Amino acid sequence: MKRIFLICFLMLTSVALAKPKVFFNYKVFQTPDNSTYITTLLQFSGGTFKYLNTPSGNLRTTVEITHIFESNDSIVLIDKYQLDSPEMQDSIVDDFFDIQHYGLDPGVYTYELIIKDMVSGEEVNGQQTLKIEEVSDEQIEFSDIEFIQSASKTIEKNNFVKNGFLLLPYMTNYFPPEMDKIAFYLEIYNADILLGANEKFLLTYSISDYNTNRNLEGIFHFQRLTTSPVVPVIGYLPIDGVPTGDFNLVLNIVNKENDTIASKSMFFQRRSDMKTNYIDVDQVVIDDGWMSEISRDSMAYFLGSIMPISPRYEYESIRKMLKGTDTTQMEKYFYAFWIKTSPENPQKAWYDYRRSVYYCEKLFGTQIKYAWETDRGRIWLKYGAPNQFIDRPNEPSAYPYQIWHYYRIGQRSNVRFIFYNPDLVTNDYPLLHSDMQGELQNYRWQNDLHKRDANSQNVDDPGGSVHYGGNANVYFNEIDR
């Protein structure tokens, strides 16, 4: 099933409704002496666990949690413990959370999480790659941005408290219509070293369109802050006026000279009930000057070819037109798209894009799919040609695969895609996994890649067996180095 929004966390593998369901996210922070640590965030779907009665007549479950961090095939850290849920009332079972903090050096880790429902005995696990970046004391640094549901001052001391605030995490970067604000927490480091002790500075935050980088009008806020080794920040922005689409939360540090000296952004997706800037084909008047060059027989092909660069909320409109036979409606939509995309010179923009479409057709078209219908063609048309490329058609135990590396896409750097060819015939190479926001994130990808020779595997085991001669994980993680 195609996802309509990005899940930026690992959902543990489950093969039956009786299995417990758990959501995972993590954030990286620093201590005042520039040591790094990781915060693991778990949300347990309350309705998927079994419960026992308590003496007070309520319900409670116990889960066993195991965190395993490996680096270079060696176990770096294991933490295993049990967690009691809050007491629940019969028929009112809420989600519950767990937060832990672990000191880890910068590097790439293989992380495994094992969850066991101690009442039912059911167990699920999941695995993914975690990357902790090098930190510097010679520039202002940001922690990861953590979306939160709420924040309140407290004198308590537990894993949910940071710098005197009790934080309830918001586990995804998808904001549905019923949510009217974004709340977040982050920390700023080294401001006292770069700006001076007890100096004033501004932190501004706004929302920009992910595809155009243009700021949304009327959504802006700032805080006046004072430098210290660690500056904690809790911020809010209204999103009731934000339409459906892909966006960035953008933060800038501004010094006394009004210069922006550091920036940070966080991708999120929004679905809104408000009227979006859809293309209304009924209001379109076509300029026959350049549209006449496109024959009616080709109209459906060229209309479909713009899907990779169209907003997600337009996908359904395009699909409906492609299923029909109204070429006049297709022409109006196609013409309006390029007027909206490049109002200065829509014809040139279309010609430039058409060259890419034709080129992709030679590279990725198959006997049953146009290039823009394949994942490789879609990625190429949407993001451009990769900067680095690895092609492995004959690796032992693995299906043929390709790894594409982009130095930069928008505000993200070192973006990777891995495609594979499981049918060995069509040259389709569907996308297997990517670390690009909004694309398929499959943390079982190594297991799926090696199913060619792995005939009997536990579907709850994302790690799979050892695959001798396989280098896909090394290539995927080292291609940017």
C-alpha positions as CSV (number, residue, x, y, z in Angstrom):
1,M,0.0,0.0,0.0
2,K,1.4,3.4,-1.0
3,R,2.0,5.7,2.0
4,I,0.5,9.2,1.8
5,F,2.9,10.6,4.4
6,L,6.3,10.0,5.7
7,I,6.9,7.9,8.7
8,C,10.3,9.0,10.0
9,F,10.6,6.3,12.6
10,L,10.9,2.5,12.7
11,M,7.7,0.6,13.2
12,L,8.6,-2.8,14.5
13,T,7.7,-5.7,12.3
14,S,4.4,-7.4,13.1
15,V,2.7,-10.2,11.2
16,A,-0.6,-10.4,13.1
17,L,-3.0,-8.1,14.8
18,A,-2.1,-9.9,18.1
19,K,1.4,-8.7,17.9
20,P,2.4,-5.6,19.9
21,K,2.9,-2.4,17.9
22,V,5.7,0.0,18.8
23,F,7.0,3.2,17.2
24,F,10.6,4.3,17.4
25,N,12.4,7.5,16.9
26,Y,15.7,8.9,18.0
27,K,17.4,12.3,18.4
28,V,21.0,13.3,19.0
29,F,22.1,15.8,21.6
30,Q,25.3,17.1,23.2
31,T,26.6,17.6,26.7
32,P,28.2,20.9,27.7
33,D,31.7,19.3,27.1
34,N,30.6,18.4,23.4
35,S,30.1,14.7,24.1
36,T,27.3,13.2,22.0
37,Y,24.4,11.2,23.3
38,I,21.4,9.6,21.7
39,T,17.8,9.9,23.0
40,T,15.6,6.9,22.1
41,L,11.9,7.5,21.9
42,L,9.3,4.7,22.0
43,Q,5.6,4.9,21.7
44,F,3.6,1.7,22.6
45,S,0.3,1.3,20.9
46,G,-1.8,0.5,24.0
47,G,-4.5,-1.4,22.2
48,T,-2.0,-4.0,20.9
49,F,-0.8,-5.2,24.3
50,K,-2.3,-7.7,26.8
51,Y,-3.1,-6.5,30.3
52,L,-3.6,-7.9,33.8
53,N,-5.9,-6.6,36.5
54,T,-4.3,-4.6,39.3
55,P,-5.4,-4.5,43.0
56,S,-7.2,-1.2,42.3
57,G,-9.3,-2.8,39.6
58,N,-7.5,-1.2,36.7
59,L,-5.3,-2.8,34.0
60,R,-1.5,-2.8,33.6
61,T,1.0,-4.5,31.2
62,T,4.7,-5.0,31.4
63,V,7.1,-4.9,28.4
64,E,10.6,-6.0,28.2
65,I,12.8,-3.7,26.1
66,T,16.2,-4.5,24.7
67,H,18.4,-1.9,22.9
68,I,21.5,-3.2,21.0
69,F,24.0,-0.9,19.3
70,E,26.7,-2.4,17.1
71,S,29.6,-0.8,15.2
72,N,32.0,-2.5,12.8
73,D,30.4,-5.9,13.7
74,S,31.1,-5.4,17.4
75,I,28.5,-4.8,20.1
76,V,29.0,-1.3,21.6
77,L,26.1,-1.2,24.1
78,I,23.2,-3.4,25.3
79,D,20.5,-2.2,27.6
80,K,17.7,-4.6,28.7
81,Y,15.0,-3.7,31.2
82,Q,11.3,-4.0,32.0
83,L,8.8,-1.2,31.8
84,D,5.4,-1.2,33.6
85,S,2.6,0.7,31.7
86,P,0.5,3.3,33.6
87,E,-2.6,1.9,35.0
88,M,-5.4,1.8,32.4
89,Q,-9.2,1.8,32.9
90,D,-11.1,-1.0,31.4
91,S,-12.0,-0.2,27.7
92,I,-9.9,3.0,27.9
93,V,-6.4,1.9,26.9
94,D,-4.0,4.7,26.0
95,D,-0.6,4.7,24.3
96,F,2.4,4.9,26.6
97,F,6.0,6.0,26.1
98,D,9.6,5.3,27.1
99,I,12.6,7.5,26.7
100,Q,16.3,6.6,27.3
101,H,19.6,8.4,26.9
102,Y,22.8,6.7,25.8
103,G,26.3,8.2,25.4
104,L,27.7,7.2,22.0
105,D,30.7,8.5,20.0
106,P,30.1,9.9,16.5
107,G,29.9,7.1,13.9
108,V,27.5,4.7,12.1
109,Y,25.7,2.1,14.2
110,T,23.5,-0.8,13.5
111,Y,20.7,-0.5,16.0
112,E,18.3,-3.4,17.0
113,L,15.3,-3.0,19.2
114,I,13.5,-6.0,20.8
115,I,10.1,-5.6,22.5
116,K,8.4,-8.4,24.4
117,D,4.9,-8.3,25.9
118,M,5.5,-10.0,29.2
119,V,1.8,-10.8,29.6
120,S,1.1,-12.4,26.3
121,G,4.7,-13.5,25.5
122,E,4.5,-12.0,22.1
123,E,7.8,-10.5,20.8
124,V,8.7,-8.2,17.9
125,N,12.0,-6.6,16.8
126,G,13.4,-4.2,14.3
127,Q,16.7,-3.0,13.0
128,Q,18.0,0.2,11.3
129,T,21.2,2.2,10.8
130,L,21.8,5.2,13.0
131,K,24.3,7.9,12.2
132,I,25.8,10.3,14.7
133,E,27.7,13.2,13.1
134,E,31.0,14.7,14.3
135,V,30.6,17.8,16.5
136,S,32.8,20.9,16.6
137,D,33.5,23.4,19.3
138,E,34.5,26.0,16.7
139,Q,31.0,26.7,15.4
140,I,27.5,27.0,16.7
141,E,25.8,23.6,16.6
142,F,22.2,22.5,16.9
143,S,20.8,19.4,18.4
144,D,18.3,17.4,16.4
145,I,14.9,19.0,16.3
146,E,12.3,17.0,18.4
147,F,8.6,17.5,17.7
148,I,6.6,17.5,20.9
149,Q,3.0,17.2,21.9
150,S,3.4,19.3,25.0
151,A,5.9,20.9,27.4
152,S,5.5,22.0,31.0
153,K,7.8,23.3,33.6
154,T,8.7,20.8,36.3
155,I,11.1,20.2,39.2
156,E,11.0,16.5,38.6
157,K,14.0,14.6,37.3
158,N,13.4,11.7,34.9
159,N,14.1,10.8,31.3
160,F,11.1,12.9,30.0
161,V,12.6,16.1,31.5
162,K,15.1,18.3,29.7
163,N,16.4,21.5,31.2
164,G,13.4,21.8,33.6
165,F,10.7,21.0,31.1
166,L,8.6,17.8,30.9
167,L,8.4,16.9,27.2
168,L,5.9,14.5,25.7
169,P,7.2,13.5,22.3
170,Y,5.3,13.7,19.0
171,M,6.6,10.7,17.2
172,T,6.1,11.5,13.5
173,N,6.6,14.5,11.2
174,Y,3.1,14.2,9.7
175,F,0.5,16.8,10.9
176,P,-3.1,15.9,10.1
177,P,-5.9,18.5,9.8
178,E,-6.9,18.4,13.4
179,M,-3.5,19.7,14.5
180,D,-3.3,23.5,14.4
181,K,0.3,24.1,15.6
182,I,3.8,22.6,15.5
183,A,5.7,22.4,18.8
184,F,9.3,21.6,19.0
185,Y,12.3,21.3,21.3
186,L,16.0,21.7,20.5
187,E,19.3,22.8,22.0
188,I,22.0,25.3,20.8
189,Y,25.6,24.6,21.6
190,N,28.8,26.8,21.6
191,A,26.9,30.1,21.4
192,D,28.9,31.4,24.4
193,I,32.2,30.5,22.6
194,L,31.3,32.1,19.3
195,L,29.3,35.1,20.5
196,G,30.7,35.7,24.0
197,A,29.4,34.9,27.5
198,N,25.9,36.2,28.4
199,E,25.5,37.9,25.0
200,K,22.0,38.3,23.5
201,F,21.0,36.8,20.1
202,L,17.8,36.0,18.2
203,L,16.5,32.6,17.1
204,T,13.9,33.0,14.3
205,Y,11.7,30.2,13.1
206,S,9.4,30.0,10.1
207,I,8.0,27.5,7.6
208,S,9.1,27.2,4.0
209,D,7.8,25.2,1.0
210,Y,10.0,22.1,0.7
211,N,10.1,22.2,-3.1
212,T,10.6,26.0,-3.7
213,N,12.3,27.1,-0.4
214,R,9.9,30.0,-0.3
215,N,8.7,31.1,3.2
216,L,5.0,30.9,3.9
217,E,3.7,34.4,4.6
218,G,2.5,35.3,8.0
219,I,4.1,32.3,9.8
220,F,7.1,33.7,11.7
221,H,8.3,33.9,15.2
222,F,11.4,34.7,17.2
223,Q,12.9,34.4,20.6
224,R,15.5,36.6,22.3
225,L,18.1,34.3,23.9
226,T,21.2,34.6,26.0
227,T,24.4,32.6,25.2
228,S,25.5,29.7,27.5
229,P,27.1,26.3,26.8
230,V,23.7,24.8,26.2
231,V,20.7,26.9,25.2
232,P,17.4,25.0,25.4
233,V,14.6,26.1,23.1
234,I,10.9,25.3,23.1
235,G,9.0,26.9,20.2
236,Y,5.5,26.9,18.7
237,L,4.2,27.9,15.2
238,P,0.6,27.9,14.0
239,I,-0.2,25.7,11.1
240,D,-3.9,26.2,10.7
241,G,-3.2,28.3,7.6
242,V,-0.7,25.8,6.1
243,P,-2.1,23.8,3.1
244,T,-1.5,20.2,2.2
245,G,2.0,19.7,1.1
246,D,5.7,19.2,2.0
247,F,7.4,21.8,4.2
248,N,10.5,22.7,6.2
249,L,10.5,24.1,9.7
250,V,13.4,26.6,9.4
251,L,15.4,28.0,12.3
252,N,18.0,30.8,12.0
253,I,20.4,32.3,14.6
254,V,20.8,36.0,14.1
255,N,23.6,38.0,15.9
256,K,23.6,41.6,17.1
257,E,24.7,42.8,13.6
258,N,21.5,41.2,12.2
259,D,23.6,38.5,10.4
260,T,22.3,35.0,10.1
261,I,25.2,32.9,11.5
262,A,23.7,29.4,11.8
263,S,20.6,27.6,10.4
264,K,18.7,24.3,10.9
265,S,15.7,22.8,9.2
266,M,13.3,19.9,9.8
267,F,11.1,18.4,7.1
268,F,7.4,17.7,7.8
269,Q,4.3,16.9,5.9
270,R,0.9,18.5,6.3
271,R,-2.6,17.5,5.3
272,S,-5.1,20.2,5.6
273,D,-8.9,20.6,5.0
274,M,-8.4,24.1,3.7
275,K,-8.7,24.8,0.0
276,T,-5.3,24.2,-1.6
277,N,-3.9,25.9,-4.7
278,Y,-5.1,23.2,-7.1
279,I,-5.1,23.7,-10.8
280,D,-8.6,24.5,-12.0
281,V,-8.7,23.3,-15.6
282,D,-12.1,25.0,-16.2
283,Q,-10.4,28.4,-16.0
284,V,-7.5,27.6,-18.3
285,V,-7.2,29.2,-21.8
286,I,-4.6,27.4,-23.8
287,D,-2.0,29.2,-25.9
288,D,-2.0,27.1,-29.0
289,G,1.4,28.6,-30.0
290,W,3.5,25.8,-28.4
291,M,0.8,23.3,-27.2
292,S,0.1,22.6,-30.9
293,E,3.5,20.8,-31.0
294,I,2.1,18.0,-28.8
295,S,-0.2,15.6,-30.6
296,R,-3.3,14.3,-28.9
297,D,-1.9,10.8,-29.2
298,S,1.1,11.9,-27.0
299,M,-0.9,14.0,-24.5
300,A,-1.4,11.2,-21.9
301,Y,2.3,10.3,-22.0
302,F,3.5,13.8,-21.4
303,L,0.9,14.4,-18.8
304,G,2.0,11.3,-16.9
305,S,5.6,12.4,-17.2
306,I,5.1,15.4,-15.0
307,M,3.9,13.4,-12.0
308,P,7.5,13.1,-10.6
309,I,7.7,16.9,-10.3
310,S,4.1,17.5,-9.3
311,P,2.8,18.2,-5.7
312,R,1.5,15.1,-4.1
313,Y,-2.0,16.6,-3.7
314,E,-2.2,16.7,-7.5
315,Y,-1.5,13.0,-8.1
316,E,-5.1,11.8,-7.9
317,S,-6.2,14.5,-10.4
318,I,-3.6,13.4,-12.9
319,R,-4.4,9.7,-12.4
320,K,-8.1,10.3,-13.0
321,M,-7.4,12.1,-16.2
322,L,-5.0,9.4,-17.4
323,K,-7.8,6.8,-16.9
324,G,-10.1,8.8,-19.0
325,T,-10.1,9.9,-22.6
326,D,-10.7,13.7,-22.3
327,T,-7.6,15.0,-24.0
328,T,-8.8,18.6,-23.9
329,Q,-8.8,18.4,-20.1
330,M,-5.4,16.9,-20.2
331,E,-4.1,19.7,-22.4
332,K,-5.5,22.4,-20.2
333,Y,-4.0,20.8,-17.1
334,F,-0.6,20.3,-18.7
335,Y,-0.5,23.9,-20.0
336,A,-1.6,25.3,-16.6
337,F,1.1,23.2,-14.8
338,W,3.9,24.8,-16.8
339,I,2.5,28.3,-16.5
340,K,2.4,27.8,-12.7
341,T,5.8,26.1,-12.6
342,S,7.7,28.6,-14.7
343,P,5.6,31.7,-15.4
344,E,8.6,33.5,-16.9
345,N,9.1,31.0,-19.7
346,P,6.9,27.9,-19.5
347,Q,7.7,26.7,-23.0
348,K,11.5,26.6,-22.3
349,A,10.9,24.9,-19.0
350,W,8.9,22.2,-20.7
351,Y,11.5,21.7,-23.5
352,D,14.2,21.3,-20.9
353,Y,12.2,18.8,-18.9
354,R,11.2,16.9,-22.0
355,R,14.8,16.3,-22.9
356,S,15.2,14.6,-19.4
357,V,12.0,12.6,-20.1
358,Y,13.4,11.3,-23.4
359,Y,16.8,10.5,-21.8
360,C,15.2,8.6,-19.0
361,E,13.1,6.6,-21.5
362,K,16.4,5.3,-23.0
363,L,17.8,4.4,-19.6
364,F,14.9,3.1,-17.6
365,G,11.9,2.4,-19.9
366,T,10.8,-1.2,-19.9
367,Q,8.5,-3.3,-22.1
368,I,5.5,-2.7,-19.8
369,K,6.4,0.7,-18.1
370,Y,7.3,4.2,-19.3
371,A,10.5,5.5,-17.6
372,W,8.5,8.0,-15.5
373,E,6.5,5.0,-14.1
374,T,9.6,3.3,-12.8
375,D,11.3,4.3,-9.6
376,R,14.6,5.0,-11.2
377,G,13.0,7.2,-13.8
378,R,10.9,9.0,-11.2
379,I,13.9,9.7,-8.9
380,W,16.0,10.9,-11.8
381,L,13.2,13.3,-13.1
382,K,12.5,14.6,-9.6
383,Y,16.0,15.0,-8.2
384,G,18.2,15.0,-11.3
385,A,21.1,12.7,-12.1
386,P,23.0,11.2,-9.2
387,N,26.5,12.4,-8.4
388,Q,27.8,8.9,-7.8
389,F,26.5,5.5,-9.0
390,I,27.3,1.9,-8.1
391,D,26.0,-0.9,-10.2
392,R,26.2,-4.5,-8.9
393,P,24.5,-7.0,-11.3
394,N,26.2,-10.2,-10.1
395,E,26.9,-10.0,-6.3
396,P,26.8,-13.3,-4.5
397,S,23.4,-14.1,-2.9
398,A,22.0,-10.7,-3.8
399,Y,19.6,-9.6,-6.5
400,P,21.1,-7.1,-9.0
401,Y,21.1,-3.7,-7.4
402,Q,22.2,-0.1,-7.9
403,I,23.0,2.6,-5.3
404,W,22.7,6.3,-6.2
405,H,24.3,9.0,-4.2
406,Y,23.4,12.7,-4.3
407,Y,25.8,15.2,-2.7
408,R,22.8,17.4,-2.0
409,I,19.0,17.5,-2.6
410,G,17.4,20.7,-1.4
411,Q,18.7,21.3,2.1
412,R,19.7,17.6,2.6
413,S,23.2,16.3,1.9
414,N,24.5,12.8,1.3
415,V,21.3,11.3,0.1
416,R,21.2,7.7,-1.0
417,F,18.9,5.4,-2.9
418,I,19.2,1.7,-3.4
419,F,17.2,0.0,-6.2
420,Y,17.1,-3.8,-7.0
421,N,15.8,-6.1,-9.6
422,P,14.0,-9.0,-8.0
423,D,12.5,-10.5,-11.1
424,L,15.8,-10.5,-13.1
425,V,13.9,-9.9,-16.3
426,T,12.2,-6.5,-16.7
427,N,15.0,-4.0,-15.9
428,D,12.5,-2.2,-13.7
429,Y,14.7,-1.9,-10.5
430,P,12.1,-0.7,-7.9
431,L,13.3,1.4,-5.0
432,L,14.3,-0.8,-2.1
433,H,15.3,1.9,0.5
434,S,16.4,5.5,0.8
435,D,17.4,7.9,3.5
436,M,15.6,10.8,1.6
437,Q,12.7,12.3,3.5
438,G,9.4,11.4,1.8
439,E,10.8,8.3,0.1
440,L,10.5,4.7,1.0
441,Q,12.4,3.9,4.1
442,N,12.8,0.1,4.5
443,Y,15.1,-0.9,7.3
444,R,14.7,-4.6,6.3
445,W,16.2,-3.8,2.9
446,Q,19.3,-6.0,3.4
447,N,17.0,-8.9,4.1
448,D,14.9,-8.2,1.1
449,L,17.9,-7.7,-1.2
450,H,19.2,-11.2,-0.3
451,K,16.0,-13.2,-0.5
452,R,17.4,-14.6,-3.8
453,D,19.2,-17.2,-1.7
454,A,17.4,-16.9,1.6
455,N,14.4,-19.2,1.2
456,S,13.3,-19.6,4.7
457,Q,13.6,-16.6,7.0
458,N,11.6,-15.4,10.0
459,V,9.7,-12.3,8.9
460,D,10.2,-10.8,12.3
461,D,14.0,-11.0,11.9
462,P,15.0,-7.9,9.9
463,G,18.7,-8.8,10.0
464,G,18.4,-12.1,8.2
465,S,21.3,-14.4,7.8
466,V,24.9,-13.7,7.0
467,H,25.5,-13.2,3.2
468,Y,29.0,-14.0,2.3
469,G,30.5,-11.8,-0.4
470,G,27.7,-9.2,0.0
471,N,28.9,-5.6,0.1
472,A,25.6,-3.7,-0.3
473,N,25.6,-2.4,3.3
474,V,29.2,-1.2,3.0
475,Y,28.5,0.6,-0.3
476,F,25.3,2.2,1.0
477,N,27.0,3.6,4.1
478,E,30.4,4.4,2.7
479,I,29.5,5.8,-0.7
480,D,29.6,9.4,0.6
481,R,33.1,9.1,2.2
